[in-house]
Amino acid sequence: MSEGVDVTLRTPSHTPALLGGHPAFSDGLRFVRPATPPVEDVVARLRPSYDDGVLTNGPLVRQFEEQAAMRLGTAHAVAVSSCTSGLMLVLQALELKGRVLVPSFTFSASAHAIVWNGLSPVFAECDPTSFQLDLDDTNRRLGDVSAIMATHVFGAPCPAEQLEVLAAKHHIPVIFDAAHGFGSTRNGRPVGGFGSAEIFSLSPTKVLVAGEGGIVTTNDDALAQAIRLGRDYGNPGDYNTRFAGLNARMSEIHAAIALMSLEDLDDHLATRRALARRYDTVADQLPGVNPQAVAPTDRSTYKDYTVRIDEETFGLDRDQVVAGLRAEGIETRCYFSPPVHRQQTYSHLGGDHLPVTDHTAARVVSLPIYRSLSLDSIERVGDRLLALHHHADEVRAALQ
Ligand SMILES: *Cc1c(COP(=O)(O)O)cnc(C)c1O
């Protein structure tokens, strides 16, 4: 893929589709498309287990765990059925009481895992430019909290070392919802080895995919053992269960897909990073379109390419931009809006004053990014954003 190529957005001669112009993508531009390994390769990989009648938790799962641990440089990688079940099992294994601090600007599953353990979430603010858990606000809310769970938002690492220091000061564990982070690095260190454990997702919208699945990585032998037990009902093999575990095993079929997806990960990440650089170049030319800030010493997987729309400079607010892009055939998602503390499940808790999170969630939009997306498509998305900006007054009037 060509990199660092300067692109200049064409002067917006075309009329936005919302105002009657021809849509940029008449067949539609999808938001996400999983990078599925060739099916013959998956079948070939699966065949020995399948023919042997081993359908779950077999040699392919072991291989996947070994390769994931090697890649991430952790002592253990435990495959589970999803990131959500991994989060639930890790919180259970930590034997926590009371309250767990979590950002509100994350996916609902982070908070759900807390609630499933009979614990209560304490929501904390995000940073308005990196969208990551805010350190000062976390510090302020740590009072009687028994653990911190932070998310590596959109594949960019959160301030993991600083959170480790903060947690150590309060003698509490910190874990990371690394659903987006397989392949991210923080100051040169792979995400996976931070905190007590990190939990990855392999569901179809993520970068590394298995169909459904998750991985728990940790350097703590006892914790790894507890997760291995917990994914199998808490049964060590004698049917005398030690605690109320789950069925959170990974099947051999999922492991076969995950192994093929992992083999291909470096190429996949290189492509995503080239696409993200092209989006960066495009965003530079668009007033009021601000990409997520990623520290120059960090590397994101770009699970999502997310921008903040500033209405004052762009001329339209986020929802108007989404409507304008939809008319062009461009599918977007507003991750994470509404933020978790505003969702029906949690709003009854009340009392959460999270103005930065509310402000951020109302302004973000994630743009299409996936391996098979062309650089040209990104330029066309940029062209249409520029056209919307130039026709902002008319677009606003049309949407009234
Ligand atoms: C997708 C996602 C999850 C849930 O992952 P599953 O594998 O679907 O359970 C959890 N946290 C975040 C931040 C996610 O994006």
PDBQT file of the ligand as one rigid body, heavy atoms in Angstrom, charges set to zero:
ROOT
HETATM    1  C1  LIG A 501     -16.923  -5.781  21.510  1.00  0.00    +0.000 C 
HETATM    2  C2  LIG A 501     -16.581  -5.300  22.849  1.00  0.00    +0.000 A 
HETATM    3  C3  LIG A 501     -16.773  -6.091  23.990  1.00  0.00    +0.000 A 
HETATM    4  C4  LIG A 501     -17.521  -7.383  23.947  1.00  0.00    +0.000 C 
HETATM    5  O1  LIG A 501     -16.842  -8.372  23.232  1.00  0.00    +0.000 OA
HETATM    6  P1  LIG A 501     -17.591  -9.757  22.947  1.00  0.00    +0.000 P 
HETATM    7  O2  LIG A 501     -16.490 -10.628  22.460  1.00  0.00    +0.000 OA
HETATM    8  O3  LIG A 501     -18.620  -9.474  21.913  1.00  0.00    +0.000 OA
HETATM    9  O4  LIG A 501     -18.172 -10.232  24.225  1.00  0.00    +0.000 OA
HETATM   10  C5  LIG A 501     -16.340  -5.615  25.210  1.00  0.00    +0.000 A 
HETATM   11  N1  LIG A 501     -15.753  -4.407  25.314  1.00  0.00    +0.000 NA
HETATM   12  C6  LIG A 501     -15.563  -3.603  24.255  1.00  0.00    +0.000 A 
HETATM   13  C7  LIG A 501     -14.884  -2.290  24.444  1.00  0.00    +0.000 C 
HETATM   14  C8  LIG A 501     -15.998  -4.019  22.986  1.00  0.00    +0.000 A 
HETATM   15  O5  LIG A 501     -15.874  -3.201  21.940  1.00  0.00    +0.000 OA
ENDROOT
TORSDOF 0
